[in-house]
Amino acid sequence: MINLILFGPPGSGKGTQALKLAETFNLLHISTGDLFRSELKNETPLGLEAKKYMDKGELVPDEVTIGMLSNKLDEYAGKVKGFIFDGFPRTQPQAEALDKLLDLKKTDISLVLALEVAEDEIVHRILERGKASANPRKDDLDENIIRNRFQVYLKETAQVADHYKKSNKFVALNGIGTIEEIFEGLKAEINKL
């Protein structure tokens, strides 16, 4: 199995790249945001548990998120060649919990691919995305909020990067270029597996 984590700050293009990689390598793209929405919509026990926290404006506990991931992995076991995690893990405890979950499933993370994009470029991309969107997110139109999101990303994910660097599974790639150029760089790293 190929199990990937795709990292990158908001606006780095990781969602676009994750979909292309999933299609090319027959991987299931798992976005925690999509996972939450699906569990909530279907009113699963874990979705209802998550809703209790979300309704109070609190973060959903890691064990609930891991439970959702476990169910998704079980649902697609044998149907895909692996998984690509987009936006998860974001913290050291989440990385450790994901590693334990995958160990229980007799697999592990193959590679962590990080798209590196400078803060000013991220701000520019997100502001342009906000202007072009028919229904923009408010936080995509405010430079201060975008810069804060970038700093939160750096702070949260630095420990996760260090966690996977210890096992030589972390590769940083330039996230500037055309969609195709970045895709080719990601693909080349995966093909080394």
C-alpha angles and dihedrals in degrees: 000000000000112000116182136183114206114204131188140128120268107288095024093117097249093136092054092045093045091057092049092048092047091053095044097048100030093246128151110243108222116193111179090216091056090043092054092047091050094048091047094047092050091044093227118175090256091045091053090047091051091048091060090062096038092052088058092047091248129136115261108249115254093241091061091050091047089050090054091048091049091054091049092049090050092048092055100034109134093007097084136032092240146310138279114208114208117192096358136128100033099163138042093250090051091050091051091047091049091049090052092047093050091046089056088052089051094247139087145200109294099190143352112215117195123194108212116207126164118248096245091053090050091051091050093048096048094045089051091047089051093050092047095047119098088212106025125190110247091233090057090065100050117079093200092054091047091051090048091051089052092051092047089051092052093047096046099043101041090082092047091051090050090048092057095037087065089064094040092245098119123097124175117206134186107262093195119097138057120325088250095049092051091045091053090052092051092045091051091056092049092048088059089067 
